[in-house]
Amino acid sequence: MDLSRLRLKVRDLTHERLGLENRLLLHERFVKGCLVRVRTRCGQPNCRCKKSRKHRHGPHLYLSVNIRGKTRMIHVPKAWAEKTEVWVKSAQSHRAARKEWLKIQKELWKIFMQMEQLKAQALPYGPEKKEAGS
């Protein structure tokens, strides 16, 4: 690929990277974790939830998070369900944008290495050759 095409590719990638950086800076709040809906059994001995899976209570919303290397399930109250879902989706979007940003950075690095090879010139002089017989 010639130098001018590489420059155009760099321009396009930096424009795309700038958009991702703006997106990464916009996220104000997010929650790392996954939302899980769980149907549970109660402690009453005669409840129908003991007999059949489809009669269990719920579904209840839990947030699965990693705290100090251990997975914890945190109950999400109904009043906080919508906000928590928005925050979890925001975290997923943030991670995806960060992954895409890193991919662009690697691509730019490769292009700059190619440009460096194209711009490098051979020296107009070389080591002196020894004459045979001297």
PyMOL CGO cylinders between C-alpha atoms (Angstrom):
from pymol import cmd
from pymol.cgo import CYLINDER

trace = [
    CYLINDER, 0.00, 0.00, 0.00, 1.38, 3.43, -0.85, 0.3, 1, 1, 1, 1, 1, 1,
    CYLINDER, 1.38, 3.43, -0.85, 1.96, 6.22, 1.63, 0.3, 1, 1, 1, 1, 1, 1,
    CYLINDER, 1.96, 6.22, 1.63, -1.00, 8.40, 0.60, 0.3, 1, 1, 1, 1, 1, 1,
    CYLINDER, -1.00, 8.40, 0.60, -3.48, 5.54, 1.09, 0.3, 1, 1, 1, 1, 1, 1,
    CYLINDER, -3.48, 5.54, 1.09, -2.00, 4.81, 4.50, 0.3, 1, 1, 1, 1, 1, 1,
    CYLINDER, -2.00, 4.81, 4.50, -2.43, 8.47, 5.45, 0.3, 1, 1, 1, 1, 1, 1,
    CYLINDER, -2.43, 8.47, 5.45, -6.10, 8.36, 4.39, 0.3, 1, 1, 1, 1, 1, 1,
    CYLINDER, -6.10, 8.36, 4.39, -6.61, 5.19, 6.43, 0.3, 1, 1, 1, 1, 1, 1,
    CYLINDER, -6.61, 5.19, 6.43, -5.01, 6.88, 9.46, 0.3, 1, 1, 1, 1, 1, 1,
    CYLINDER, -5.01, 6.88, 9.46, -7.31, 9.88, 9.04, 0.3, 1, 1, 1, 1, 1, 1,
    CYLINDER, -7.31, 9.88, 9.04, -10.41, 7.66, 8.92, 0.3, 1, 1, 1, 1, 1, 1,
    CYLINDER, -10.41, 7.66, 8.92, -9.32, 5.57, 11.90, 0.3, 1, 1, 1, 1, 1, 1,
    CYLINDER, -9.32, 5.57, 11.90, -8.46, 8.61, 14.03, 0.3, 1, 1, 1, 1, 1, 1,
    CYLINDER, -8.46, 8.61, 14.03, -11.88, 10.08, 13.24, 0.3, 1, 1, 1, 1, 1, 1,
    CYLINDER, -11.88, 10.08, 13.24, -13.54, 6.83, 14.31, 0.3, 1, 1, 1, 1, 1, 1,
    CYLINDER, -13.54, 6.83, 14.31, -11.34, 6.67, 17.43, 0.3, 1, 1, 1, 1, 1, 1,
    CYLINDER, -11.34, 6.67, 17.43, -12.31, 10.22, 18.37, 0.3, 1, 1, 1, 1, 1, 1,
    CYLINDER, -12.31, 10.22, 18.37, -15.99, 9.27, 18.21, 0.3, 1, 1, 1, 1, 1, 1,
    CYLINDER, -15.99, 9.27, 18.21, -15.33, 6.29, 20.49, 0.3, 1, 1, 1, 1, 1, 1,
    CYLINDER, -15.33, 6.29, 20.49, -13.36, 8.45, 22.92, 0.3, 1, 1, 1, 1, 1, 1,
    CYLINDER, -13.36, 8.45, 22.92, -16.26, 10.90, 23.12, 0.3, 1, 1, 1, 1, 1, 1,
    CYLINDER, -16.26, 10.90, 23.12, -18.61, 7.98, 23.76, 0.3, 1, 1, 1, 1, 1, 1,
    CYLINDER, -18.61, 7.98, 23.76, -16.32, 6.64, 26.49, 0.3, 1, 1, 1, 1, 1, 1,
    CYLINDER, -16.32, 6.64, 26.49, -16.19, 10.04, 28.17, 0.3, 1, 1, 1, 1, 1, 1,
    CYLINDER, -16.19, 10.04, 28.17, -19.98, 10.47, 28.11, 0.3, 1, 1, 1, 1, 1, 1,
    CYLINDER, -19.98, 10.47, 28.11, -20.81, 7.53, 30.36, 0.3, 1, 1, 1, 1, 1, 1,
    CYLINDER, -20.81, 7.53, 30.36, -21.43, 9.00, 33.76, 0.3, 1, 1, 1, 1, 1, 1,
    CYLINDER, -21.43, 9.00, 33.76, -22.53, 6.00, 35.80, 0.3, 1, 1, 1, 1, 1, 1,
    CYLINDER, -22.53, 6.00, 35.80, -22.52, 2.29, 35.26, 0.3, 1, 1, 1, 1, 1, 1,
    CYLINDER, -22.52, 2.29, 35.26, -22.56, -0.93, 37.24, 0.3, 1, 1, 1, 1, 1, 1,
    CYLINDER, -22.56, -0.93, 37.24, -20.23, -3.80, 36.43, 0.3, 1, 1, 1, 1, 1, 1,
    CYLINDER, -20.23, -3.80, 36.43, -22.14, -7.04, 36.58, 0.3, 1, 1, 1, 1, 1, 1,
    CYLINDER, -22.14, -7.04, 36.58, -24.97, -9.05, 35.09, 0.3, 1, 1, 1, 1, 1, 1,
    CYLINDER, -24.97, -9.05, 35.09, -28.66, -8.95, 35.82, 0.3, 1, 1, 1, 1, 1, 1,
    CYLINDER, -28.66, -8.95, 35.82, -30.20, -12.29, 36.65, 0.3, 1, 1, 1, 1, 1, 1,
    CYLINDER, -30.20, -12.29, 36.65, -33.88, -13.14, 37.11, 0.3, 1, 1, 1, 1, 1, 1,
    CYLINDER, -33.88, -13.14, 37.11, -34.35, -15.91, 39.68, 0.3, 1, 1, 1, 1, 1, 1,
    CYLINDER, -34.35, -15.91, 39.68, -37.42, -17.87, 40.75, 0.3, 1, 1, 1, 1, 1, 1,
    CYLINDER, -37.42, -17.87, 40.75, -37.07, -19.00, 44.37, 0.3, 1, 1, 1, 1, 1, 1,
    CYLINDER, -37.07, -19.00, 44.37, -38.59, -21.32, 46.94, 0.3, 1, 1, 1, 1, 1, 1,
    CYLINDER, -38.59, -21.32, 46.94, -39.85, -20.00, 50.24, 0.3, 1, 1, 1, 1, 1, 1,
    CYLINDER, -39.85, -20.00, 50.24, -39.39, -21.61, 53.64, 0.3, 1, 1, 1, 1, 1, 1,
    CYLINDER, -39.39, -21.61, 53.64, -42.99, -22.65, 54.22, 0.3, 1, 1, 1, 1, 1, 1,
    CYLINDER, -42.99, -22.65, 54.22, -43.31, -26.45, 54.29, 0.3, 1, 1, 1, 1, 1, 1,
    CYLINDER, -43.31, -26.45, 54.29, -46.76, -26.65, 52.62, 0.3, 1, 1, 1, 1, 1, 1,
    CYLINDER, -46.76, -26.65, 52.62, -46.20, -24.06, 49.87, 0.3, 1, 1, 1, 1, 1, 1,
    CYLINDER, -46.20, -24.06, 49.87, -46.69, -25.18, 46.29, 0.3, 1, 1, 1, 1, 1, 1,
    CYLINDER, -46.69, -25.18, 46.29, -43.24, -23.83, 45.38, 0.3, 1, 1, 1, 1, 1, 1,
    CYLINDER, -43.24, -23.83, 45.38, -41.71, -26.94, 47.01, 0.3, 1, 1, 1, 1, 1, 1,
    CYLINDER, -41.71, -26.94, 47.01, -43.57, -29.30, 44.66, 0.3, 1, 1, 1, 1, 1, 1,
    CYLINDER, -43.57, -29.30, 44.66, -43.09, -27.75, 41.21, 0.3, 1, 1, 1, 1, 1, 1,
    CYLINDER, -43.09, -27.75, 41.21, -40.50, -25.52, 39.52, 0.3, 1, 1, 1, 1, 1, 1,
    CYLINDER, -40.50, -25.52, 39.52, -43.14, -23.56, 37.62, 0.3, 1, 1, 1, 1, 1, 1,
    CYLINDER, -43.14, -23.56, 37.62, -44.86, -22.53, 40.88, 0.3, 1, 1, 1, 1, 1, 1,
    CYLINDER, -44.86, -22.53, 40.88, -41.77, -20.94, 42.40, 0.3, 1, 1, 1, 1, 1, 1,
    CYLINDER, -41.77, -20.94, 42.40, -41.92, -17.34, 43.57, 0.3, 1, 1, 1, 1, 1, 1,
    CYLINDER, -41.92, -17.34, 43.57, -40.64, -14.55, 41.41, 0.3, 1, 1, 1, 1, 1, 1,
    CYLINDER, -40.64, -14.55, 41.41, -38.94, -13.82, 39.19, 0.3, 1, 1, 1, 1, 1, 1,
    CYLINDER, -38.94, -13.82, 39.19, -36.78, -11.68, 41.42, 0.3, 1, 1, 1, 1, 1, 1,
    CYLINDER, -36.78, -11.68, 41.42, -34.04, -9.47, 39.99, 0.3, 1, 1, 1, 1, 1, 1,
    CYLINDER, -34.04, -9.47, 39.99, -30.47, -9.96, 41.21, 0.3, 1, 1, 1, 1, 1, 1,
    CYLINDER, -30.47, -9.96, 41.21, -27.21, -8.32, 40.24, 0.3, 1, 1, 1, 1, 1, 1,
    CYLINDER, -27.21, -8.32, 40.24, -24.31, -10.74, 39.89, 0.3, 1, 1, 1, 1, 1, 1,
    CYLINDER, -24.31, -10.74, 39.89, -21.08, -8.89, 40.69, 0.3, 1, 1, 1, 1, 1, 1,
    CYLINDER, -21.08, -8.89, 40.69, -17.49, -9.84, 41.41, 0.3, 1, 1, 1, 1, 1, 1,
    CYLINDER, -17.49, -9.84, 41.41, -16.33, -8.49, 44.77, 0.3, 1, 1, 1, 1, 1, 1,
    CYLINDER, -16.33, -8.49, 44.77, -12.74, -9.24, 45.81, 0.3, 1, 1, 1, 1, 1, 1,
    CYLINDER, -12.74, -9.24, 45.81, -12.58, -12.23, 43.50, 0.3, 1, 1, 1, 1, 1, 1,
    CYLINDER, -12.58, -12.23, 43.50, -15.88, -13.79, 44.57, 0.3, 1, 1, 1, 1, 1, 1,
    CYLINDER, -15.88, -13.79, 44.57, -19.20, -13.70, 42.75, 0.3, 1, 1, 1, 1, 1, 1,
    CYLINDER, -19.20, -13.70, 42.75, -21.99, -12.18, 44.80, 0.3, 1, 1, 1, 1, 1, 1,
    CYLINDER, -21.99, -12.18, 44.80, -25.70, -12.00, 44.07, 0.3, 1, 1, 1, 1, 1, 1,
    CYLINDER, -25.70, -12.00, 44.07, -27.25, -8.74, 45.25, 0.3, 1, 1, 1, 1, 1, 1,
    CYLINDER, -27.25, -8.74, 45.25, -31.02, -8.42, 45.32, 0.3, 1, 1, 1, 1, 1, 1,
    CYLINDER, -31.02, -8.42, 45.32, -32.28, -5.44, 43.30, 0.3, 1, 1, 1, 1, 1, 1,
    CYLINDER, -32.28, -5.44, 43.30, -35.47, -3.88, 44.75, 0.3, 1, 1, 1, 1, 1, 1,
    CYLINDER, -35.47, -3.88, 44.75, -38.28, -3.27, 42.28, 0.3, 1, 1, 1, 1, 1, 1,
    CYLINDER, -38.28, -3.27, 42.28, -37.91, 0.49, 42.72, 0.3, 1, 1, 1, 1, 1, 1,
    CYLINDER, -37.91, 0.49, 42.72, -34.29, 0.28, 41.48, 0.3, 1, 1, 1, 1, 1, 1,
    CYLINDER, -34.29, 0.28, 41.48, -34.82, -2.27, 38.69, 0.3, 1, 1, 1, 1, 1, 1,
    CYLINDER, -34.82, -2.27, 38.69, -35.06, 0.18, 35.76, 0.3, 1, 1, 1, 1, 1, 1,
    CYLINDER, -35.06, 0.18, 35.76, -32.10, 2.32, 36.86, 0.3, 1, 1, 1, 1, 1, 1,
    CYLINDER, -32.10, 2.32, 36.86, -29.97, -0.76, 37.49, 0.3, 1, 1, 1, 1, 1, 1,
    CYLINDER, -29.97, -0.76, 37.49, -30.79, -2.16, 34.04, 0.3, 1, 1, 1, 1, 1, 1,
    CYLINDER, -30.79, -2.16, 34.04, -29.76, 1.14, 32.45, 0.3, 1, 1, 1, 1, 1, 1,
    CYLINDER, -29.76, 1.14, 32.45, -26.50, 1.17, 34.42, 0.3, 1, 1, 1, 1, 1, 1,
    CYLINDER, -26.50, 1.17, 34.42, -25.66, -2.43, 33.48, 0.3, 1, 1, 1, 1, 1, 1,
    CYLINDER, -25.66, -2.43, 33.48, -26.37, -1.74, 29.79, 0.3, 1, 1, 1, 1, 1, 1,
    CYLINDER, -26.37, -1.74, 29.79, -24.21, 1.36, 30.04, 0.3, 1, 1, 1, 1, 1, 1,
    CYLINDER, -24.21, 1.36, 30.04, -21.35, -0.74, 31.42, 0.3, 1, 1, 1, 1, 1, 1,
    CYLINDER, -21.35, -0.74, 31.42, -21.73, -3.23, 28.56, 0.3, 1, 1, 1, 1, 1, 1,
    CYLINDER, -21.73, -3.23, 28.56, -21.70, -0.38, 26.05, 0.3, 1, 1, 1, 1, 1, 1,
    CYLINDER, -21.70, -0.38, 26.05, -18.62, 1.10, 27.72, 0.3, 1, 1, 1, 1, 1, 1,
    CYLINDER, -18.62, 1.10, 27.72, -16.74, -2.22, 27.54, 0.3, 1, 1, 1, 1, 1, 1,
    CYLINDER, -16.74, -2.22, 27.54, -17.67, -2.68, 23.86, 0.3, 1, 1, 1, 1, 1, 1,
    CYLINDER, -17.67, -2.68, 23.86, -16.51, 0.85, 23.01, 0.3, 1, 1, 1, 1, 1, 1,
    CYLINDER, -16.51, 0.85, 23.01, -13.25, 0.31, 24.91, 0.3, 1, 1, 1, 1, 1, 1,
    CYLINDER, -13.25, 0.31, 24.91, -12.65, -2.95, 23.05, 0.3, 1, 1, 1, 1, 1, 1,
    CYLINDER, -12.65, -2.95, 23.05, -13.29, -1.26, 19.69, 0.3, 1, 1, 1, 1, 1, 1,
    CYLINDER, -13.29, -1.26, 19.69, -10.98, 1.64, 20.68, 0.3, 1, 1, 1, 1, 1, 1,
    CYLINDER, -10.98, 1.64, 20.68, -8.19, -0.83, 21.45, 0.3, 1, 1, 1, 1, 1, 1,
    CYLINDER, -8.19, -0.83, 21.45, -8.72, -2.57, 18.10, 0.3, 1, 1, 1, 1, 1, 1,
    CYLINDER, -8.72, -2.57, 18.10, -8.35, 0.79, 16.31, 0.3, 1, 1, 1, 1, 1, 1,
    CYLINDER, -8.35, 0.79, 16.31, -5.19, 1.59, 18.30, 0.3, 1, 1, 1, 1, 1, 1,
    CYLINDER, -5.19, 1.59, 18.30, -3.62, -1.71, 17.23, 0.3, 1, 1, 1, 1, 1, 1,
    CYLINDER, -3.62, -1.71, 17.23, -4.57, -1.05, 13.60, 0.3, 1, 1, 1, 1, 1, 1,
    CYLINDER, -4.57, -1.05, 13.60, -3.06, 2.45, 13.77, 0.3, 1, 1, 1, 1, 1, 1,
    CYLINDER, -3.06, 2.45, 13.77, 0.14, 1.03, 15.24, 0.3, 1, 1, 1, 1, 1, 1,
    CYLINDER, 0.14, 1.03, 15.24, 0.44, -1.42, 12.33, 0.3, 1, 1, 1, 1, 1, 1,
    CYLINDER, 0.44, -1.42, 12.33, -0.15, 1.37, 9.81, 0.3, 1, 1, 1, 1, 1, 1,
    CYLINDER, -0.15, 1.37, 9.81, 2.48, 3.60, 11.42, 0.3, 1, 1, 1, 1, 1, 1,
    CYLINDER, 2.48, 3.60, 11.42, 4.96, 0.71, 11.29, 0.3, 1, 1, 1, 1, 1, 1,
    CYLINDER, 4.96, 0.71, 11.29, 4.19, 0.28, 7.56, 0.3, 1, 1, 1, 1, 1, 1,
    CYLINDER, 4.19, 0.28, 7.56, 4.65, 4.02, 7.02, 0.3, 1, 1, 1, 1, 1, 1,
    CYLINDER, 4.65, 4.02, 7.02, 7.97, 3.90, 8.81, 0.3, 1, 1, 1, 1, 1, 1,
    CYLINDER, 7.97, 3.90, 8.81, 9.15, 1.12, 6.50, 0.3, 1, 1, 1, 1, 1, 1,
    CYLINDER, 9.15, 1.12, 6.50, 8.01, 3.06, 3.42, 0.3, 1, 1, 1, 1, 1, 1,
    CYLINDER, 8.01, 3.06, 3.42, 9.70, 6.26, 4.59, 0.3, 1, 1, 1, 1, 1, 1,
    CYLINDER, 9.70, 6.26, 4.59, 12.98, 4.60, 5.55, 0.3, 1, 1, 1, 1, 1, 1,
    CYLINDER, 12.98, 4.60, 5.55, 15.69, 5.16, 2.96, 0.3, 1, 1, 1, 1, 1, 1,
    CYLINDER, 15.69, 5.16, 2.96, 18.77, 3.21, 2.24, 0.3, 1, 1, 1, 1, 1, 1,
    CYLINDER, 18.77, 3.21, 2.24, 21.96, 5.04, 2.99, 0.3, 1, 1, 1, 1, 1, 1,
    CYLINDER, 21.96, 5.04, 2.99, 23.48, 6.73, -0.07, 0.3, 1, 1, 1, 1, 1, 1,
    CYLINDER, 23.48, 6.73, -0.07, 26.79, 5.32, 1.00, 0.3, 1, 1, 1, 1, 1, 1,
    CYLINDER, 26.79, 5.32, 1.00, 27.76, 1.90, 2.24, 0.3, 1, 1, 1, 1, 1, 1,
    CYLINDER, 27.76, 1.90, 2.24, 30.66, 0.22, 3.88, 0.3, 1, 1, 1, 1, 1, 1,
    CYLINDER, 30.66, 0.22, 3.88, 33.81, 0.30, 1.86, 0.3, 1, 1, 1, 1, 1, 1,
    CYLINDER, 33.81, 0.30, 1.86, 34.58, -2.93, 0.04, 0.3, 1, 1, 1, 1, 1, 1,
    CYLINDER, 34.58, -2.93, 0.04, 37.99, -4.45, 0.47, 0.3, 1, 1, 1, 1, 1, 1,
    CYLINDER, 37.99, -4.45, 0.47, 39.84, -4.98, -2.71, 0.3, 1, 1, 1, 1, 1, 1,
    CYLINDER, 39.84, -4.98, -2.71, 40.93, -8.48, -3.53, 0.3, 1, 1, 1, 1, 1, 1,
    CYLINDER, 40.93, -8.48, -3.53, 44.66, -8.92, -3.37, 0.3, 1, 1, 1, 1, 1, 1,
    CYLINDER, 44.66, -8.92, -3.37, 45.43, -6.06, -1.01, 0.3, 1, 1, 1, 1, 1, 1,
]
cmd.load_cgo(trace, "trace")
